Amino acid sequence: MNKYDLFKEKMAEIADLRNAVAVLNWDQETYMPLKGTGMRARQIATLSSLSHEKFTTQELFDLTAELLDSADLSEIQMINVKKTKQDLDKLRKFDSSFIKQQSLAISKSFVDWNKAKDEDNFKLFESSLAELIALKKEEADISGYQDHPYDALLDTYEPQMTCAKLDIIFGGLKPELSQLLNKIAQAPQIDDAFLFDQYDIDRQWQFGLTVLKNLGYDFDAGRQDKSSHPFTTSFSSEDVRITTRVNEHDFAEMLWSSIHEGGHAIYEQGLPADQYGLPAGQYLSLSIHESQSRLYENNLGRSKAFWEYHFPILQNNFSQFKSLDINSFYKAINTVKPSLIRTNADELSYHFHVIIRYEIERAIMSGEVDAKDLPELWNSKYDAYLGIKPNSDKVGVLQDIHWSHGSFGYFPTYSLGSLYAAQFMAQYKSDHENAEEQFRSGDYALIKKWLNQHIHSKGKTLSSEELCEELTGSGLNHSAFMLYANSKYGEIYNI
């Protein structure tokens, strides 16, 4: 076995351990019985520690260093080694005891968050969240940063992203988006009450599966289940699973959660299977990951062309839509109005949900606020940005699963993903003059193939900015999103 093959084998073994943890996490959030939580926390912590130890060995470190000096590697092989060396340099700063401590804290935090949300009582989550926050601050200090401790956590999900860059991006987006939202608020409002009628849960579920199949989600390499918070998890490109939740009195909740997670899953299923465990076989960043889910959910799934194909199918499955015309349905599913729940928000006000979380997390990491301050701070920001105020923790500070997972620095990738999605879809339509005709006819194979070719198949061989520039000719900006938003909602609201 040559040295690169040895490197590849070691990376595959590490991926095996990490994916075993992913299976346990998936089971914990879907089917695991309540009494299994204690031992499951131990099992996850043990495997997380083992994968960390296996990845940060001196042997692998020396092997990557030796391979970097090799003249025999192909371009993709050299990228795999370089990217792995970068990850090693980061993770070798952490010993296995810290990884295990953080894993145990996350498992406990997740259980406490679920209980707190069920009982609508933030106090039940406060102490475990405070412990996790302390560990994330320690993580930032160990990782190192130049300007702000939050930068170290942002880099985990979106490499090279910083508060300084985000402030520029959000600073440009906020005034233009606020202006559009104000125009919409002053326009005649759309009636979407019929979406909150009573819809059979099983019929919703089956329709969601139909849409996922049409979009190209491969059920031979995945499945959909129910969870309290929709998510996608991948054990390999040949086993990518999604979850959703179903609300009998909210038709939109299950369907667009399914489409959103389906976008994530189609990305994961498109990663090169022969690069398993290697950077070239991994997703690029969470912003690019989110660009795929938002593109499928909003730019495609909420487009009129998409529903010109799917609306007749919908009418055949639900009597509530039989007398409804497609224009009324299209406008209703794109209704813009402030809401408390991020995952149910329209695609315009959604960005303010993200900005609120970004500002809170940044303040947490700088020590300006503590866990006990979060419900009041959360409520005040919703009042300031969206003009609404949560009347309970369940629809306020407890609504997201991310903090219970220790995922600080994750939320900004949602907005970044929407901006990337707008640029990517604009480029696809520029490359394919008949794109709208494709979507109206129910042909989504071509856009899936295009995304696979230009994004999915590249794995982590480029940075997000490099990928965007290569594909669209420019780096990330908010102009494509605002052009799309002003055009779409200008027509819907006649403004």
C-alpha positions in Angstrom: 0.0 0.0 0.0 1.5 3.4 -1.0 1.4 6.3 1.4 -1.6 8.0 -0.2 -3.6 4.8 -0.1 -2.7 4.5 3.6 -3.8 8.1 4.1 -7.1 7.4 2.3 -7.7 4.3 4.4 -7.1 6.1 7.7 -9.5 8.9 6.6 -12.2 6.4 5.7 -11.8 4.7 9.2 -12.2 8.1 10.8 -15.3 8.8 8.7 -16.7 5.4 9.8 -16.5 6.5 13.4 -18.0 10.0 12.7 -20.8 8.5 10.7 -21.6 6.0 13.5 -22.0 9.0 15.7 -24.3 10.5 13.1 -26.5 7.3 13.1 -26.8 7.5 16.9 -27.7 11.2 16.7 -30.3 10.5 14.1 -31.8 7.7 16.2 -31.8 10.0 19.2 -33.9 12.6 17.4 -36.3 10.1 15.8 -36.9 6.8 17.4 -34.9 6.4 20.6 -36.9 5.7 23.7 -36.8 8.2 26.5 -34.8 6.0 28.9 -32.0 5.6 26.4 -30.8 9.2 26.8 -28.2 8.5 29.5 -26.4 5.6 27.8 -26.7 7.3 24.4 -24.8 10.3 25.7 -22.0 8.0 26.8 -22.0 6.1 23.5 -21.8 9.3 21.4 -19.1 10.8 23.7 -17.0 7.6 23.5 -17.1 7.5 19.7 -16.6 11.2 19.3 -13.5 11.0 21.5 -12.2 8.0 19.5 -12.7 9.7 16.2 -10.9 12.8 17.5 -8.0 10.7 18.9 -7.7 8.8 15.6 -7.7 11.9 13.5 -5.2 13.8 15.6 -2.5 11.1 15.9 1.1 12.0 15.3 1.1 9.2 12.7 -1.5 10.9 10.5 0.0 14.3 11.1 3.4 13.1 9.9 1.8 11.2 7.0 0.1 14.3 5.7 3.3 16.3 6.1 5.2 13.7 4.1 2.6 13.6 1.4 2.7 17.4 1.0 6.3 17.0 -0.1 5.4 14.3 -2.6 5.6 15.0 -6.3 3.6 11.9 -7.2 0.1 13.2 -6.2 -2.6 14.2 -8.6 -4.3 17.6 -8.2 -7.3 16.2 -6.3 -5.0 14.1 -4.1 -2.9 17.1 -3.1 -6.1 19.1 -2.3 -7.3 16.3 0.0 -4.0 16.3 1.8 -3.8 20.1 2.1 -7.3 20.4 3.4 -6.8 17.6 5.9 -3.6 19.2 7.1 -5.5 22.4 7.7 -8.2 20.6 9.7 -5.5 18.7 11.6 -3.8 22.0 12.6 -7.1 23.2 14.0 -8.2 20.0 15.8 -4.8 19.2 17.3 -5.3 22.2 19.5 -8.0 20.2 21.4 -7.3 17.2 23.5 -9.7 14.3 23.6 -10.9 15.1 27.1 -12.2 18.5 25.9 -14.0 16.8 23.0 -15.6 14.3 25.3 -16.6 16.9 27.9 -18.2 19.0 25.1 -20.0 15.9 23.7 -21.5 15.0 27.1 -22.6 18.6 27.6 -24.3 18.7 24.2 -26.1 15.4 24.9 -27.4 16.8 28.3 -28.2 20.1 26.7 -30.3 18.5 24.0 -32.4 16.5 26.5 -32.9 19.6 28.7 -33.9 21.7 25.6 -36.5 19.1 24.6 -38.0 19.1 28.1 -37.9 22.9 28.4 -39.6 23.3 25.0 -42.2 20.7 25.9 -43.0 22.4 29.2 -42.5 26.0 27.8 -40.0 26.8 30.5 -36.5 28.3 29.6 -35.3 27.8 33.2 -35.1 24.0 32.6 -32.6 24.7 29.8 -30.7 27.6 31.3 -28.0 25.8 33.3 -27.0 23.3 30.7 -27.0 26.1 28.1 -24.7 28.2 30.4 -22.3 25.3 30.7 -22.3 24.8 26.9 -21.7 28.6 26.3 -18.7 28.4 28.7 -17.3 25.5 26.7 -17.9 27.3 23.4 -16.0 30.3 24.7 -13.2 28.0 25.7 -13.3 26.5 22.2 -12.9 29.9 20.7 -9.9 30.7 22.9 -8.2 27.4 22.0 -8.9 27.8 18.3 -7.7 31.4 18.3 -9.0 34.5 16.6 -7.8 37.9 15.5 -10.6 40.3 16.2 -13.7 38.7 17.8 -14.1 35.3 19.6 -17.2 34.7 17.5 -15.0 34.6 14.4 -13.5 31.3 15.6 -17.0 29.7 15.7 -18.1 31.2 12.4 -15.0 29.6 10.8 -16.3 26.2 11.8 -19.3 26.4 9.6 -18.2 29.0 7.0 -14.4 29.0 6.7 -12.9 32.5 6.4 -16.1 34.2 7.5 -15.8 36.9 10.2 -18.0 39.4 12.1 -16.4 42.2 10.1 -17.5 40.5 6.8 -20.9 39.7 8.0 -21.5 43.2 9.2 -20.8 44.5 5.7 -23.1 41.8 4.1 -26.0 42.3 6.5 -25.4 46.1 6.5 -26.0 46.2 2.8 -29.0 43.8 2.9 -30.9 45.3 5.8 -31.9 48.7 4.5 -33.0 47.4 1.0 -34.9 44.5 2.5 -36.6 46.8 5.1 -37.7 49.1 2.3 -39.2 46.2 0.4 -40.9 44.9 3.5 -42.4 48.3 4.3 -43.8 48.6 0.7 -45.4 45.1 1.1 -46.9 46.1 4.5 -48.6 49.0 2.9 -50.0 47.0 0.0 -53.3 45.1 0.1 -52.7 41.9 2.0 -53.1 38.4 0.7 -55.6 35.9 2.0 -53.8 32.7 3.0 -56.3 31.5 5.5 -57.1 28.4 3.5 -53.5 27.1 4.2 -54.5 26.7 7.8 -57.6 24.6 7.2 -57.6 21.0 8.3 -55.4 18.8 6.1 -55.1 15.0 6.6 -51.6 14.2 8.0 -51.2 11.0 5.9 -52.2 12.8 2.7 -49.7 15.6 3.5 -47.0 13.1 4.1 -47.6 11.2 0.8 -47.8 14.4 -1.2 -44.5 15.5 0.3 -42.9 12.2 -0.8 -44.2 12.7 -4.3 -42.7 16.2 -4.5 -39.3 14.9 -3.2 -39.3 12.1 -5.8 -40.1 14.6 -8.5 -37.2 16.8 -7.4 -34.8 14.0 -7.7 -34.2 12.9 -4.0 -33.1 9.3 -4.3 -35.1 7.2 -1.8 -32.9 4.2 -2.6 -30.2 6.2 -0.9 -32.3 7.9 1.8 -35.6 8.1 3.7 -37.8 10.6 5.4 -38.9 10.5 9.1 -40.5 12.8 11.7 -38.6 14.8 14.3 -39.3 17.8 16.5 -37.0 19.9 14.3 -36.5 19.1 10.6 -32.9 18.1 9.7 -30.8 16.2 7.2 -28.1 13.8 8.2 -25.7 11.9 6.0 -23.8 8.7 6.7 -22.4 8.6 3.1 -23.6 9.8 -0.3 -25.5 6.6 -0.5 -27.4 7.0 2.8 -28.7 10.5 3.3 -31.8 10.9 5.5 -34.2 13.7 6.1 -36.8 14.5 8.7 -39.8 16.8 8.8 -42.7 17.6 11.0 -46.4 17.6 10.1 -49.0 20.1 11.3 -52.7 19.2 10.6 -53.6 22.8 10.6 -50.7 24.3 8.6 -50.3 22.8 5.1 -47.1 24.7 4.5 -45.1 23.5 7.5 -44.5 19.9 6.4 -44.2 20.5 2.6 -41.6 23.2 2.6 -39.6 21.6 5.4 -39.5 18.5 3.2 -38.4 20.4 0.1 -35.8 22.4 2.2 -34.3 19.2 3.7 -34.6 17.6 0.3 -32.3 20.3 -1.1 -29.7 19.5 1.5 -30.0 15.8 0.9 -29.7 16.1 -2.9 -26.4 17.9 -2.3 -25.1 15.2 0.0 -26.2 12.4 -2.5 -24.3 14.2 -5.2 -21.0 14.2 -3.4 -18.4 11.8 -5.0 -18.7 8.4 -3.3 -15.2 7.5 -4.3 -13.9 10.3 -2.1 -15.5 9.0 1.1 -13.9 10.4 4.2 -11.8 12.9 2.2 -12.3 16.7 1.7 -13.2 16.1 -2.0 -16.1 13.9 -0.8 -17.4 16.4 1.8 -19.7 19.4 1.5 -17.9 22.7 1.0 -19.5 24.8 3.7 -22.8 25.3 5.5 -23.5 28.4 3.4 -23.2 26.5 0.2 -25.2 23.6 1.8 -27.9 26.1 2.7 -27.8 27.6 -0.8 -29.0 24.2 -2.1 -31.9 23.9 0.4 -33.0 27.5 -0.1 -32.7 27.2 -3.9 -35.0 24.1 -3.9 -37.4 25.5 -1.2 -37.8 29.1 -2.4 -36.3 29.9 -5.8 -37.8 26.7 -7.3 -40.4 25.3 -4.8 -42.2 28.6 -4.3 -42.1 29.6 -8.0 -45.2 29.9 -10.1 -43.6 27.6 -12.8 -43.1 24.8 -10.2 -46.8 24.9 -9.2 -48.1 25.0 -12.8 -46.9 21.4 -12.8 -47.7 20.4 -9.2 -50.9 22.3 -8.5 -53.2 19.9 -10.5 -51.6 17.0 -8.5 -52.3 18.9 -5.3 -55.9 19.4 -6.3 -56.4 15.7 -6.9 -55.1 15.0 -3.4 -56.9 17.6 -1.4 -60.5 18.7 -1.8 -59.7 22.1 -0.2 -57.9 23.1 -3.3 -60.3 21.9 -6.0 -62.1 25.2 -6.4 -59.0 27.4 -5.9 -57.1 28.9 -8.8 -53.3 28.7 -9.1 -52.7 32.4 -8.8 -54.4 32.6 -5.4 -52.4 29.6 -4.3 -49.2 31.0 -5.6 -49.7 34.3 -3.8 -50.7 32.6 -0.6 -47.6 30.4 -0.4 -45.5 33.6 -0.9 -47.4 35.7 1.7 -45.0 38.1 3.5 -45.9 38.9 7.1 -43.9 38.9 10.4 -44.0 35.6 12.2 -42.4 34.3 15.4 -41.1 31.0 14.1 -38.0 31.1 11.9 -38.6 27.8 10.1 -42.1 29.0 9.1 -41.0 32.5 8.1 -41.4 33.9 4.5 -38.2 34.2 2.5 -37.9 38.0 3.1 -38.5 38.5 6.8 -36.6 35.3 7.3 -33.3 37.2 7.1 -34.3 39.3 10.2 -34.7 36.0 12.1 -31.2 35.2 11.2 -29.8 38.7 12.0 -31.4 38.6 15.4 -29.7 35.3 16.2 -26.4 36.5 14.8 -26.4 39.6 17.0 -27.4 37.6 20.1 -24.6 35.0 19.5 -22.0 37.6 18.9 -23.0 39.3 22.2 -22.9 36.0 24.0 -19.4 35.3 22.8 -18.1 38.7 23.7 -19.5 38.3 27.3 -22.1 41.1 26.9 -25.0 38.7 27.8 -25.4 35.5 29.8 -27.8 32.6 29.4 -30.2 34.0 31.9 -30.6 37.2 29.8 -31.6 35.4 26.6 -35.4 35.3 26.8 -35.7 39.0 27.5 -33.1 39.9 24.9 -34.7 37.6 22.3 -38.2 39.2 22.9 -36.9 42.7 22.7 -35.1 42.1 19.4 -38.2 40.5 17.8 -40.2 43.6 18.9 -37.6 45.9 17.4 -37.0 44.1 14.1 -40.3 42.5 13.3 -42.8 44.4 15.5 -43.9 41.2 17.2 -43.2 39.8 20.6 -43.2 36.1 21.7 -45.7 35.4 24.5 -43.9 32.2 25.5 -40.4 30.7 25.5 -41.6 27.8 23.2 -42.2 30.2 20.3 -39.3 32.4 21.4 -35.9 31.6 22.6 -36.5 27.8 22.7 -37.7 27.4 19.2 -34.4 26.3 17.6 -32.4 23.2 18.3 -29.1 24.7 17.4 -27.9 26.0 20.8 -28.7 22.6 22.4 -26.2 21.2 19.8 -23.6 23.8 20.6 -24.0 25.1 17.1 -23.0 28.7 17.7 -21.9 30.4 14.5 -24.3 28.4 12.4 -27.3 30.8 11.9 -25.6 33.3 9.6 -25.1 30.6 7.0 -28.9 30.5 6.5 -28.9 34.1 5.1 -25.6 33.6 3.3 -27.1 30.5 1.7 -30.1 32.4 0.4 -27.9 35.0 -1.2 -25.8 32.3 -2.9 -29.0 30.5 -4.0 -30.2 33.6 -5.8 -26.9 34.0 -7.6 -26.8 30.3 -8.6 -30.4 30.3 -9.9 -29.8 33.5 -11.8 -26.8 31.9 -13.4 -28.8 28.7 -14.2 -31.5 30.7 -16.0 -28.8 32.6 -17.9 -27.3 29.3 -19.0 -30.7 27.8 -19.8 -33.1 30.1 -21.7 -35.9 27.4 -21.4 -35.5 27.1 -17.6 -39.0 28.2 -16.8 -40.4 25.8 -19.4 -38.5 23.0 -17.7 -40.0 23.8 -14.4 -43.5 24.2 -15.7 -43.3 20.7 -17.3 -42.0 19.1 -14.1 -38.5 18.5 -15.5 -36.0 19.0 -12.6 -33.4 16.6 -13.8 -31.5 19.2 -15.7 -31.1 21.7 -12.8 -30.1 18.8 -10.5 -27.5 17.7 -13.1 -26.2 21.3 -13.4 -25.9 21.7 -9.6 -24.2 18.3 -9.4 -21.7 19.3 -12.0 -20.9 22.8 -10.8 -21.3 22.4 -7.0 -21.9 18.9 -5.6 -19.2 17.0 -7.4 -16.6 19.5 -6.3 -16.8 18.6 -2.7 -14.6 20.8 -0.6 -11.9 21.5 -3.2 -12.7 25.2 -3.4 -13.7 27.9 -1.0 -17.2 29.3 -1.1 -16.1 32.5 -2.7 -13.9 30.6 -5.3 -16.9 28.4 -6.2 -19.2 31.4 -6.5 -16.8 33.3 -8.6 -16.1 30.3 -10.8 -19.8 29.6 -11.4 -21.3 33.2 -11.5 -18.3 35.4 -12.4 -18.5 37.3 -9.1 -18.2 36.7 -5.3 -21.1 36.7 -2.9 -23.3 39.8 -2.9 -26.9 40.7 -2.0 -27.8 42.3 -5.4 -29.0 39.1 -7.1 -31.2 38.3 -4.1 -32.7 41.8 -4.0 -33.3 41.7 -7.8 -35.1 38.4 -7.5 -37.1 39.6 -4.4 -38.1 42.9 -5.9 -39.2 41.3 -9.2 -41.1 38.4 -7.6 -42.8 40.3 -4.8 -43.3 43.4 -6.8 -45.6 41.3 -9.1 -47.3 39.4 -6.2 -48.1 42.6 -4.3 -48.4 44.9 -7.3 -45.9 47.4 -6.0 
